[in-house]
Amino acid sequence: MTINCKGQLIDLSMPKVMGILNVTPDSFYDGGRFVSEKNVLLQVEKMLQDGANFIDIGGQSSKPNAEIVLVDEELNRVISTVDLILKNFPETILSIDTFNSKVAQMAIENGAAIINDISAGNLDDEMFETIAKLQVPYIMMHMRGTPQTMSKMTNYDDLVKDVLFYFSKKVAKARSFGINDLIIDPGFGFAKTLEQNFELLNKLKLFQMLELPVLVGISRKSMIYKTLENTPENALNGTSVLNTISLTKGANILRVHDVKEAVECVKLYNQLQK
């Protein structure tokens, strides 16, 4: 179970950690923290030292009811960050969190390696064609609607069955375009209630039937802090607990704000598997 990142084969049969770098003013947890070059470099250095395998750059927030960012503004945020990181840490494998094909193309042309699309092509008709042309790993997430409408779109006939069917269609479409390296993300917190998020996590092993790597992104999300009746700032312990459960249920990549703790989860899980 490998993906090709700029000629480097990454084996995802051993779980990996993706560090989150939001270069936005309004992300739900770290909005505004990493808008200066100094803070970006300090954070990237810390995540790499802590053991991050990938850094995921986001140029616009996807939290519920997030403000829509114009493509030119997203490009400005993302491309300058890609250039800055690769100038200072040239071996870094960068993922780009975007649903805009123009941002995807320019980021890859500037040295990024992976595209992480919360809409799996639903918000840009040219995304699949762009990924096929670029031949880079493509993370497809499950979401209904948009970040502005998703909270009202949580009615499912059968949650897990519906999400699996969604991915079966998306995978078939991606393959028809000639896209090789696919990763699926069940989309915790996107068009799902708190209870539905836990149902999805409880049945995560069923996604192995797709025979593709699974990314889990639950870091400091509301399914954790609302259940524990605290805040995103106090949700690290809960994040580590659910990340560990995700690993036992087949997660291949943990997408997190806190790399050190996630890497520790992976190390302990790997030791248990021995």
Protein Blocks (a to p, Z undefined) as FASTA:
>chain_A
ZZdeehiacdfkbccdddddddbfkbfklgoklmcfklmmmmmmmmmmnopabdcddfbd
cbehiacddfklmmmmmmmmmmmmmmmmmmbccddddfbfklmmmmmmnopabdcdfkgo
mlomklmmmmmmnopaddddddehjfklmmmmmccfblmlmmmmmmmmmmmmmmmnopab
dcddehgoiapafklmmmmmmmmmmmmmnopacdddfehpaklmmmnopafklmmmmmmm
mmmmmmmnopabdcdfblmlmmmmmmmmmmmmZZ
